[in-house]
């Protein structure tokens, strides 16, 4: 039963999202868009959150 749990969760989540979403997106943050109220996360993109502080070579930006 434990092996089926991730599959069941995945199928439940997929059932709530339409197969195709079209429209003008609004950018929520670096890796998330919203189209007609549907949140779209970009696969394979790891962008900082809008409120996240980043540091490089001792400098914060």
PDB file of N, CA, C, O and CB in Angstrom:
ATOM      1  N   UNK A   1       0.823  -1.199   0.000  1.00  0.00           N
ATOM      2  CA  UNK A   1       0.000   0.000   0.000  1.00  0.00           C
ATOM      3  C   UNK A   1       0.864   1.259   0.000  1.00  0.00           C
ATOM      4  O   UNK A   1       0.512   2.257  -0.630  1.00  0.00           O
ATOM      5  CB  UNK A   1      -0.935   0.000   1.208  1.00  0.00           C
ATOM      6  N   UNK A   2       1.999   1.213   0.708  1.00  0.00           N
ATOM      7  CA  UNK A   2       2.881   2.388   0.743  1.00  0.00           C
ATOM      8  C   UNK A   2       3.398   2.751  -0.643  1.00  0.00           C
ATOM      9  O   UNK A   2       3.576   3.929  -0.952  1.00  0.00           O
ATOM     10  CB  UNK A   2       4.059   2.136   1.680  1.00  0.00           C
ATOM     11  N   UNK A   3       3.636   1.756  -1.468  1.00  0.00           N
ATOM     12  CA  UNK A   3       4.136   2.018  -2.819  1.00  0.00           C
ATOM     13  C   UNK A   3       3.088   2.740  -3.669  1.00  0.00           C
ATOM     14  O   UNK A   3       3.443   3.484  -4.583  1.00  0.00           O
ATOM     15  CB  UNK A   3       4.549   0.704  -3.496  1.00  0.00           C
ATOM     16  N   UNK A   4       1.830   2.532  -3.384  1.00  0.00           N
ATOM     17  CA  UNK A   4       0.768   3.175  -4.153  1.00  0.00           C
ATOM     18  C   UNK A   4       0.490   4.604  -3.708  1.00  0.00           C
ATOM     19  O   UNK A   4      -0.075   5.386  -4.473  1.00  0.00           O
ATOM     20  CB  UNK A   4      -0.493   2.367  -4.050  1.00  0.00           C
ATOM     21  N   UNK A   5       0.877   4.959  -2.488  1.00  0.00           N
ATOM     22  CA  UNK A   5       0.549   6.283  -1.956  1.00  0.00           C
ATOM     23  C   UNK A   5       1.064   7.419  -2.840  1.00  0.00           C
ATOM     24  O   UNK A   5       0.269   8.302  -3.164  1.00  0.00           O
ATOM     25  CB  UNK A   5       1.118   6.429  -0.561  1.00  0.00           C
ATOM     26  N   UNK A   6       2.347   7.466  -3.258  1.00  0.00           N
ATOM     27  CA  UNK A   6       2.776   8.558  -4.137  1.00  0.00           C
ATOM     28  C   UNK A   6       2.007   8.592  -5.457  1.00  0.00           C
ATOM     29  O   UNK A   6       1.700   9.668  -5.968  1.00  0.00           O
ATOM     30  CB  UNK A   6       4.258   8.438  -4.420  1.00  0.00           C
ATOM     31  N   UNK A   7       1.702   7.435  -6.001  1.00  0.00           N
ATOM     32  CA  UNK A   7       0.948   7.367  -7.247  1.00  0.00           C
ATOM     33  C   UNK A   7      -0.457   7.928  -7.056  1.00  0.00           C
ATOM     34  O   UNK A   7      -0.951   8.662  -7.912  1.00  0.00           O
ATOM     35  CB  UNK A   7       0.880   5.921  -7.757  1.00  0.00           C
ATOM     36  N   UNK A   8      -1.097   7.595  -5.957  1.00  0.00           N
ATOM     37  CA  UNK A   8      -2.433   8.110  -5.673  1.00  0.00           C
ATOM     38  C   UNK A   8      -2.406   9.623  -5.486  1.00  0.00           C
ATOM     39  O   UNK A   8      -3.287  10.325  -5.982  1.00  0.00           O
ATOM     40  CB  UNK A   8      -3.012   7.435  -4.426  1.00  0.00           C
ATOM     41  N   UNK A   9      -1.399  10.128  -4.772  1.00  0.00           N
ATOM     42  CA  UNK A   9      -1.287  11.573  -4.577  1.00  0.00           C
ATOM     43  C   UNK A   9      -1.041  12.279  -5.898  1.00  0.00           C
ATOM     44  O   UNK A   9      -1.607  13.343  -6.149  1.00  0.00           O
ATOM     45  CB  UNK A   9      -0.166  11.898  -3.591  1.00  0.00           C
ATOM     46  N   UNK A  10      -0.199  11.696  -6.744  1.00  0.00           N
ATOM     47  CA  UNK A  10       0.100  12.283  -8.046  1.00  0.00           C
ATOM     48  C   UNK A  10      -1.147  12.314  -8.924  1.00  0.00           C
ATOM     49  O   UNK A  10      -1.415  13.319  -9.583  1.00  0.00           O
ATOM     50  CB  UNK A  10       1.220  11.502  -8.743  1.00  0.00           C
ATOM     51  N   UNK A  11      -1.899  11.236  -8.939  1.00  0.00           N
ATOM     52  CA  UNK A  11      -3.091  11.211  -9.785  1.00  0.00           C
ATOM     53  C   UNK A  11      -4.153  12.165  -9.269  1.00  0.00           C
ATOM     54  O   UNK A  11      -4.896  12.737 -10.067  1.00  0.00           O
ATOM     55  CB  UNK A  11      -3.657   9.798  -9.867  1.00  0.00           C
ATOM     56  N   UNK A  12      -4.247  12.354  -7.961  1.00  0.00           N
ATOM     57  CA  UNK A  12      -5.209  13.300  -7.396  1.00  0.00           C
ATOM     58  C   UNK A  12      -4.832  14.725  -7.770  1.00  0.00           C
ATOM     59  O   UNK A  12      -5.694  15.512  -8.160  1.00  0.00           O
ATOM     60  CB  UNK A  12      -5.283  13.153  -5.866  1.00  0.00           C
ATOM     61  N   UNK A  13      -3.555  15.063  -7.656  1.00  0.00           N
ATOM     62  CA  UNK A  13      -3.108  16.412  -7.994  1.00  0.00           C
ATOM     63  C   UNK A  13      -3.290  16.675  -9.483  1.00  0.00           C
ATOM     64  O   UNK A  13      -3.710  17.767  -9.865  1.00  0.00           O
ATOM     65  CB  UNK A  13      -1.636  16.612  -7.594  1.00  0.00           C
ATOM     66  N   UNK A  14      -2.986  15.706 -10.320  1.00  0.00           N
ATOM     67  CA  UNK A  14      -3.094  15.893 -11.759  1.00  0.00           C
ATOM     68  C   UNK A  14      -4.545  16.069 -12.193  1.00  0.00           C
ATOM     69  O   UNK A  14      -4.816  16.753 -13.180  1.00  0.00           O
ATOM     70  CB  UNK A  14      -2.472  14.713 -12.488  1.00  0.00           C
ATOM     71  N   UNK A  15      -5.466  15.470 -11.479  1.00  0.00           N
ATOM     72  CA  UNK A  15      -6.871  15.563 -11.847  1.00  0.00           C
ATOM     73  C   UNK A  15      -7.419  16.977 -11.645  1.00  0.00           C
ATOM     74  O   UNK A  15      -8.440  17.325 -12.237  1.00  0.00           O
ATOM     75  CB  UNK A  15      -7.686  14.567 -11.036  1.00  0.00           C
ATOM     76  N   UNK A  16      -6.772  17.787 -10.833  1.00  0.00           N
ATOM     77  CA  UNK A  16      -7.258  19.118 -10.525  1.00  0.00           C
ATOM     78  C   UNK A  16      -6.755  20.181 -11.493  1.00  0.00           C
ATOM     79  O   UNK A  16      -7.260  21.303 -11.486  1.00  0.00           O
ATOM     80  CB  UNK A  16      -6.864  19.483  -9.136  1.00  0.00           C
ATOM     81  N   UNK A  17      -5.786  19.857 -12.312  1.00  0.00           N
ATOM     82  CA  UNK A  17      -5.179  20.825 -13.221  1.00  0.00           C
ATOM     83  C   UNK A  17      -5.577  20.483 -14.649  1.00  0.00           C
ATOM     84  O   UNK A  17      -5.435  19.333 -15.065  1.00  0.00           O
ATOM     85  CB  UNK A  17      -3.633  20.844 -13.069  1.00  0.00           C
ATOM     86  N   UNK A  18      -6.077  21.463 -15.417  1.00  0.00           N
ATOM     87  CA  UNK A  18      -6.425  21.177 -16.808  1.00  0.00           C
ATOM     88  C   UNK A  18      -5.196  20.794 -17.623  1.00  0.00           C
ATOM     89  O   UNK A  18      -4.085  21.220 -17.305  1.00  0.00           O
ATOM     90  CB  UNK A  18      -7.112  22.384 -17.439  1.00  0.00           C
ATOM     91  N   UNK A  19      -5.381  20.000 -18.663  1.00  0.00           N
ATOM     92  CA  UNK A  19      -4.268  19.537 -19.488  1.00  0.00           C
ATOM     93  C   UNK A  19      -3.596  20.691 -20.221  1.00  0.00           C
ATOM     94  O   UNK A  19      -2.379  20.682 -20.406  1.00  0.00           O
ATOM     95  CB  UNK A  19      -4.751  18.496 -20.491  1.00  0.00           C
ATOM     96  N   UNK A  20      -4.373  21.682 -20.638  1.00  0.00           N
ATOM     97  CA  UNK A  20      -3.835  22.835 -21.351  1.00  0.00           C
ATOM     98  C   UNK A  20      -4.352  24.106 -20.702  1.00  0.00           C
ATOM     99  O   UNK A  20      -5.549  24.248 -20.453  1.00  0.00           O
ATOM    100  CB  UNK A  20      -4.214  22.791 -22.853  1.00  0.00           C
ATOM    101  N   UNK A  21      -3.446  25.020 -20.433  1.00  0.00           N
ATOM    102  CA  UNK A  21      -3.821  26.319 -19.882  1.00  0.00           C
ATOM    103  C   UNK A  21      -3.301  27.369 -20.848  1.00  0.00           C
ATOM    104  O   UNK A  21      -2.105  27.407 -21.138  1.00  0.00           O
ATOM    105  CB  UNK A  21      -3.247  26.533 -18.423  1.00  0.00           C
ATOM    106  N   UNK A  22      -4.174  28.210 -21.342  1.00  0.00           N
ATOM    107  CA  UNK A  22      -3.754  29.268 -22.253  1.00  0.00           C
ATOM    108  C   UNK A  22      -4.177  30.616 -21.692  1.00  0.00           C
ATOM    109  O   UNK A  22      -5.181  30.727 -20.988  1.00  0.00           O
ATOM    110  CB  UNK A  22      -4.347  29.053 -23.666  1.00  0.00           C
ATOM    111  N   UNK A  23      -3.405  31.620 -22.011  1.00  0.00           N
ATOM    112  CA  UNK A  23      -3.707  32.958 -21.544  1.00  0.00           C
ATOM    113  C   UNK A  23      -2.430  33.725 -21.279  1.00  0.00           C
ATOM    114  O   UNK A  23      -1.330  33.213 -21.489  1.00  0.00           O
ATOM    115  CB  UNK A  23      -4.567  32.910 -20.292  1.00  0.00           C
ATOM    116  N   UNK A  24      -2.578  34.936 -20.823  1.00  0.00           N
ATOM    117  CA  UNK A  24      -1.432  35.779 -20.510  1.00  0.00           C
ATOM    118  C   UNK A  24      -1.014  35.491 -19.075  1.00  0.00           C
ATOM    119  O   UNK A  24      -1.809  35.672 -18.152  1.00  0.00           O
ATOM    120  CB  UNK A  24      -1.765  37.296 -20.709  1.00  0.00           C
ATOM    121  N   UNK A  25       0.235  35.039 -18.871  1.00  0.00           N
ATOM    122  CA  UNK A  25       0.665  34.687 -17.522  1.00  0.00           C
ATOM    123  C   UNK A  25       1.039  35.912 -16.693  1.00  0.00           C
ATOM    124  O   UNK A  25       1.462  36.944 -17.212  1.00  0.00           O
ATOM    125  CB  UNK A  25       1.840  33.738 -17.588  1.00  0.00           C
ATOM    126  N   UNK A  26       0.865  35.753 -15.393  1.00  0.00           N
ATOM    127  CA  UNK A  26       1.366  36.709 -14.416  1.00  0.00           C
ATOM    128  C   UNK A  26       2.511  36.023 -13.701  1.00  0.00           C
ATOM    129  O   UNK A  26       2.365  34.878 -13.272  1.00  0.00           O
ATOM    130  CB  UNK A  26       0.242  37.180 -13.409  1.00  0.00           C
ATOM    131  N   UNK A  27       3.642  36.686 -13.560  1.00  0.00           N
ATOM    132  CA  UNK A  27       4.794  36.097 -12.893  1.00  0.00           C
ATOM    133  C   UNK A  27       4.626  36.253 -11.389  1.00  0.00           C
ATOM    134  O   UNK A  27       4.521  37.369 -10.878  1.00  0.00           O
ATOM    135  CB  UNK A  27       6.116  36.753 -13.375  1.00  0.00           C
ATOM    136  N   UNK A  28       4.601  35.126 -10.684  1.00  0.00           N
ATOM    137  CA  UNK A  28       4.498  35.135  -9.228  1.00  0.00           C
ATOM    138  C   UNK A  28       5.880  35.317  -8.623  1.00  0.00           C
ATOM    139  O   UNK A  28       6.072  36.177  -7.764  1.00  0.00           O
ATOM    140  CB  UNK A  28       3.843  33.833  -8.710  1.00  0.00           C
ATOM    141  N   UNK A  29       6.837  34.519  -9.061  1.00  0.00           N
ATOM    142  CA  UNK A  29       8.254  34.696  -8.753  1.00  0.00           C
ATOM    143  C   UNK A  29       9.062  33.980  -9.827  1.00  0.00           C
ATOM    144  O   UNK A  29       8.513  33.630 -10.872  1.00  0.00           O
ATOM    145  CB  UNK A  29       8.604  34.152  -7.322  1.00  0.00           C
ATOM    146  N   UNK A  30      10.334  33.758  -9.600  1.00  0.00           N
ATOM    147  CA  UNK A  30      11.242  33.290 -10.646  1.00  0.00           C
ATOM    148  C   UNK A  30      10.883  31.991 -11.328  1.00  0.00           C
ATOM    149  O   UNK A  30      11.251  31.781 -12.484  1.00  0.00           O
ATOM    150  CB  UNK A  30      12.558  33.147 -10.086  1.00  0.00           C
ATOM    151  N   UNK A  31      10.171  31.113 -10.641  1.00  0.00           N
ATOM    152  CA  UNK A  31       9.853  29.816 -11.244  1.00  0.00           C
ATOM    153  C   UNK A  31       8.370  29.474 -11.183  1.00  0.00           C
ATOM    154  O   UNK A  31       7.993  28.313 -11.343  1.00  0.00           O
ATOM    155  CB  UNK A  31      10.641  28.732 -10.562  1.00  0.00           C
ATOM    156  N   UNK A  32       7.527  30.476 -10.952  1.00  0.00           N
ATOM    157  CA  UNK A  32       6.087  30.242 -10.852  1.00  0.00           C
ATOM    158  C   UNK A  32       5.313  31.299 -11.632  1.00  0.00           C
ATOM    159  O   UNK A  32       5.558  32.498 -11.504  1.00  0.00           O
ATOM    160  CB  UNK A  32       5.643  30.239  -9.381  1.00  0.00           C
ATOM    161  N   UNK A  33       4.374  30.821 -12.442  1.00  0.00           N
ATOM    162  CA  UNK A  33       3.481  31.695 -13.199  1.00  0.00           C
ATOM    163  C   UNK A  33       2.052  31.403 -12.771  1.00  0.00           C
ATOM    164  O   UNK A  33       1.777  30.358 -12.180  1.00  0.00           O
ATOM    165  CB  UNK A  33       3.656  31.495 -14.741  1.00  0.00           C
ATOM    166  N   UNK A  34       1.151  32.316 -13.065  1.00  0.00           N
ATOM    167  CA  UNK A  34      -0.262  32.069 -12.820  1.00  0.00           C
ATOM    168  C   UNK A  34      -1.034  32.473 -14.067  1.00  0.00           C
ATOM    169  O   UNK A  34      -0.874  33.581 -14.580  1.00  0.00           O
ATOM    170  CB  UNK A  34      -0.768  32.848 -11.562  1.00  0.00           C
ATOM    171  N   UNK A  35      -1.878  31.556 -14.550  1.00  0.00           N
ATOM    172  CA  UNK A  35      -2.698  31.800 -15.733  1.00  0.00           C
ATOM    173  C   UNK A  35      -4.136  31.463 -15.372  1.00  0.00           C
ATOM    174  O   UNK A  35      -4.440  30.311 -15.062  1.00  0.00           O
ATOM    175  CB  UNK A  35      -2.205  30.957 -16.966  1.00  0.00           C
ATOM    176  N   UNK A  36      -5.017  32.442 -15.408  1.00  0.00           N
ATOM    177  CA  UNK A  36      -6.428  32.264 -15.061  1.00  0.00           C
ATOM    178  C   UNK A  36      -6.596  31.568 -13.718  1.00  0.00           C
ATOM    179  O   UNK A  36      -7.460  30.704 -13.570  1.00  0.00           O
ATOM    180  CB  UNK A  36      -7.139  31.468 -16.145  1.00  0.00           C
ATOM    181  N   UNK A  37      -5.776  31.939 -12.737  1.00  0.00           N
ATOM    182  CA  UNK A  37      -5.887  31.356 -11.400  1.00  0.00           C
ATOM    183  C   UNK A  37      -5.218  30.006 -11.242  1.00  0.00           C
ATOM    184  O   UNK A  37      -5.226  29.444 -10.147  1.00  0.00           O
ATOM    185  CB  UNK A  37      -7.309  31.222 -11.041  1.00  0.00           C
ATOM    186  N   UNK A  38      -4.629  29.463 -12.325  1.00  0.00           N
ATOM    187  CA  UNK A  38      -3.935  28.181 -12.260  1.00  0.00           C
ATOM    188  C   UNK A  38      -2.447  28.464 -12.037  1.00  0.00           C
ATOM    189  O   UNK A  38      -1.808  29.145 -12.838  1.00  0.00           O
ATOM    190  CB  UNK A  38      -4.168  27.335 -13.569  1.00  0.00           C
ATOM    191  N   UNK A  39      -1.910  27.935 -10.945  1.00  0.00           N
ATOM    192  CA  UNK A  39      -0.498  28.108 -10.614  1.00  0.00           C
ATOM    193  C   UNK A  39       0.326  27.131 -11.448  1.00  0.00           C
ATOM    194  O   UNK A  39       0.065  25.928 -11.439  1.00  0.00           O
ATOM    195  CB  UNK A  39      -0.246  27.888  -9.088  1.00  0.00           C
ATOM    196  N   UNK A  40       1.316  27.644 -12.166  1.00  0.00           N
ATOM    197  CA  UNK A  40       2.165  26.823 -13.034  1.00  0.00           C
ATOM    198  C   UNK A  40       3.601  26.947 -12.553  1.00  0.00           C
ATOM    199  O   UNK A  40       4.196  28.023 -12.627  1.00  0.00           O
ATOM    200  CB  UNK A  40       2.037  27.253 -14.537  1.00  0.00           C
ATOM    201  N   UNK A  41       4.163  25.833 -12.055  1.00  0.00           N
ATOM    202  CA  UNK A  41       5.560  25.810 -11.620  1.00  0.00           C
ATOM    203  C   UNK A  41       6.403  25.309 -12.792  1.00  0.00           C
ATOM    204  O   UNK A  41       6.064  24.301 -13.412  1.00  0.00           O
ATOM    205  CB  UNK A  41       5.756  24.901 -10.343  1.00  0.00           C
ATOM    206  N   UNK A  42       7.493  26.003 -13.097  1.00  0.00           N
ATOM    207  CA  UNK A  42       8.360  25.630 -14.207  1.00  0.00           C
ATOM    208  C   UNK A  42       9.258  24.478 -13.774  1.00  0.00           C
ATOM    209  O   UNK A  42      10.025  24.613 -12.820  1.00  0.00           O
ATOM    210  CB  UNK A  42       9.205  26.841 -14.684  1.00  0.00           C
ATOM    211  N   UNK A  43       9.169  23.361 -14.460  1.00  0.00           N
ATOM    212  CA  UNK A  43       9.941  22.166 -14.124  1.00  0.00           C
ATOM    213  C   UNK A  43      11.419  22.378 -14.419  1.00  0.00           C
ATOM    214  O   UNK A  43      11.777  22.879 -15.484  1.00  0.00           O
ATOM    215  CB  UNK A  43       9.417  20.951 -14.900  1.00  0.00           C
ATOM    216  N   UNK A  44      12.272  22.000 -13.484  1.00  0.00           N
ATOM    217  CA  UNK A  44      13.713  22.074 -13.680  1.00  0.00           C
ATOM    218  C   UNK A  44      14.309  23.444 -13.425  1.00  0.00           C
ATOM    219  O   UNK A  44      15.512  23.628 -13.609  1.00  0.00           O
ATOM    220  CB  UNK A  44      14.041  21.657 -15.055  1.00  0.00           C
ATOM    221  N   UNK A  45      13.509  24.408 -13.008  1.00  0.00           N
ATOM    222  CA  UNK A  45      13.993  25.756 -12.726  1.00  0.00           C
ATOM    223  C   UNK A  45      14.029  25.940 -11.219  1.00  0.00           C
ATOM    224  O   UNK A  45      13.023  25.717 -10.545  1.00  0.00           O
ATOM    225  CB  UNK A  45      13.097  26.841 -13.406  1.00  0.00           C
ATOM    226  N   UNK A  46      15.171  26.344 -10.683  1.00  0.00           N
ATOM    227  CA  UNK A  46      15.290  26.622  -9.261  1.00  0.00           C
ATOM    228  C   UNK A  46      15.707  28.073  -9.110  1.00  0.00           C
ATOM    229  O   UNK A  46      16.895  28.381  -9.014  1.00  0.00           O
ATOM    230  CB  UNK A  46      16.311  25.660  -8.569  1.00  0.00           C
ATOM    231  N   UNK A  47      14.737  28.951  -9.090  1.00  0.00           N
ATOM    232  CA  UNK A  47      14.990  30.387  -8.986  1.00  0.00           C
ATOM    233  C   UNK A  47      14.737  30.839  -7.554  1.00  0.00           C
ATOM    234  O   UNK A  47      13.931  30.234  -6.848  1.00  0.00           O
ATOM    235  CB  UNK A  47      14.101  31.185  -9.980  1.00  0.00           C
ATOM    236  N   UNK A  48      15.417  31.899  -7.119  1.00  0.00           N
ATOM    237  CA  UNK A  48      15.172  32.405  -5.765  1.00  0.00           C
ATOM    238  C   UNK A  48      13.737  32.912  -5.632  1.00  0.00           C
ATOM    239  O   UNK A  48      13.141  33.394  -6.596  1.00  0.00           O
ATOM    240  CB  UNK A  48      16.169  33.533  -5.419  1.00  0.00           C
ATOM    241  N   UNK A  49      13.202  32.795  -4.435  1.00  0.00           N
ATOM    242  CA  UNK A  49      11.885  33.347  -4.154  1.00  0.00           C
ATOM    243  C   UNK A  49      11.990  34.865  -4.128  1.00  0.00           C
ATOM    244  O   UNK A  49      13.081  35.401  -3.934  1.00  0.00           O
ATOM    245  CB  UNK A  49      11.319  32.802  -2.810  1.00  0.00           C
ATOM    246  N   UNK A  50      10.877  35.566  -4.319  1.00  0.00           N
ATOM    247  CA  UNK A  50      10.916  37.025  -4.417  1.00  0.00           C
ATOM    248  C   UNK A  50      11.426  37.692  -3.139  1.00  0.00           C
ATOM    249  O   UNK A  50      11.999  38.779  -3.205  1.00  0.00           O
ATOM    250  CB  UNK A  50       9.537  37.552  -4.745  1.00  0.00           C
ATOM    251  N   UNK A  51      11.231  37.069  -1.991  1.00  0.00           N
ATOM    252  CA  UNK A  51      11.689  37.661  -0.732  1.00  0.00           C
ATOM    253  C   UNK A  51      13.018  37.077  -0.256  1.00  0.00           C
ATOM    254  O   UNK A  51      13.488  37.417   0.830  1.00  0.00           O
ATOM    255  CB  UNK A  51      10.639  37.464   0.340  1.00  0.00           C
ATOM    256  N   UNK A  52      13.625  36.205  -1.053  1.00  0.00           N
ATOM    257  CA  UNK A  52      14.858  35.534  -0.663  1.00  0.00           C
ATOM    258  C   UNK A  52      16.072  36.433  -0.892  1.00  0.00           C
ATOM    259  O   UNK A  52      16.173  37.103  -1.919  1.00  0.00           O
ATOM    260  CB  UNK A  52      15.017  34.226  -1.438  1.00  0.00           C
ATOM    261  N   UNK A  53      16.990  36.440   0.075  1.00  0.00           N
ATOM    262  CA  UNK A  53      18.239  37.187  -0.058  1.00  0.00           C
ATOM    263  C   UNK A  53      19.311  36.234  -0.580  1.00  0.00           C
ATOM    264  O   UNK A  53      19.445  35.113  -0.089  1.00  0.00           O
ATOM    265  CB  UNK A  53      18.670  37.829   1.309  1.00  0.00           C
ATOM    266  N   UNK A  54      20.064  36.678  -1.566  1.00  0.00           N
ATOM    267  CA  UNK A  54      21.132  35.865  -2.147  1.00  0.00           C
ATOM    268  C   UNK A  54      22.479  36.487  -1.816  1.00  0.00           C
ATOM    269  O   UNK A  54      22.591  37.700  -1.638  1.00  0.00           O
ATOM    270  CB  UNK A  54      20.956  35.730  -3.682  1.00  0.00           C
ATOM    271  N   UNK A  55      23.501  35.638  -1.735  1.00  0.00           N
ATOM    272  CA  UNK A  55      24.850  36.112  -1.440  1.00  0.00           C
ATOM    273  C   UNK A  55      25.820  35.491  -2.425  1.00  0.00           C
ATOM    274  O   UNK A  55      25.769  34.290  -2.691  1.00  0.00           O
ATOM    275  CB  UNK A  55      25.257  35.776   0.016  1.00  0.00           C
ATOM    276  N   UNK A  56      26.713  36.326  -2.970  1.00  0.00           N
ATOM    277  CA  UNK A  56      27.781  35.850  -3.859  1.00  0.00           C
ATOM    278  C   UNK A  56      29.030  36.661  -3.555  1.00  0.00           C
ATOM    279  O   UNK A  56      28.998  37.890  -3.504  1.00  0.00           O
ATOM    280  CB  UNK A  56      27.377  35.976  -5.378  1.00  0.00           C
ATOM    281  N   UNK A  57      30.126  35.949  -3.357  1.00  0.00           N
ATOM    282  CA  UNK A  57      31.422  36.572  -3.084  1.00  0.00           C
ATOM    283  C   UNK A  57      31.316  37.581  -1.924  1.00  0.00           C
ATOM    284  O   UNK A  57      31.920  38.652  -1.961  1.00  0.00           O
ATOM    285  CB  UNK A  57      31.954  37.272  -4.357  1.00  0.00           C
ATOM    286  N   UNK A  58      30.544  37.216  -0.909  1.00  0.00           N
ATOM    287  CA  UNK A  58      30.425  38.056   0.272  1.00  0.00           C
ATOM    288  C   UNK A  58      29.497  39.252   0.116  1.00  0.00           C
ATOM    289  O   UNK A  58      29.350  40.036   1.053  1.00  0.00           O
ATOM    290  CB  UNK A  58      31.757  38.535   0.656  1.00  0.00           C
ATOM    291  N   UNK A  59      28.870  39.410  -1.042  1.00  0.00           N
ATOM    292  CA  UNK A  59      27.947  40.539  -1.264  1.00  0.00           C
ATOM    293  C   UNK A  59      26.514  40.017  -1.314  1.00  0.00           C
ATOM    294  O   UNK A  59      26.235  38.985  -1.925  1.00  0.00           O
ATOM    295  CB  UNK A  59      28.297  41.304  -2.588  1.00  0.00           C
ATOM    296  N   UNK A  60      25.612  40.745  -0.661  1.00  0.00           N
ATOM    297  CA  UNK A  60      24.206  40.382  -0.632  1.00  0.00           C
ATOM    298  C   UNK A  60      23.453  41.167  -1.676  1.00  0.00           C
ATOM    299  O   UNK A  60      23.662  42.369  -1.841  1.00  0.00           O
ATOM    300  CB  UNK A  60      23.608  40.621   0.751  1.00  0.00           C
ATOM    301  N   UNK A  61      22.568  40.475  -2.386  1.00  0.00           N
ATOM    302  CA  UNK A  61      21.714  41.155  -3.382  1.00  0.00           C
ATOM    303  C   UNK A  61      20.350  40.559  -3.379  1.00  0.00           C
ATOM    304  O   UNK A  61      19.486  40.989  -4.143  1.00  0.00           O
ATOM    305  CB  UNK A  61      22.312  41.071  -4.787  1.00  0.00           C
TER     306      UNK A  61
END
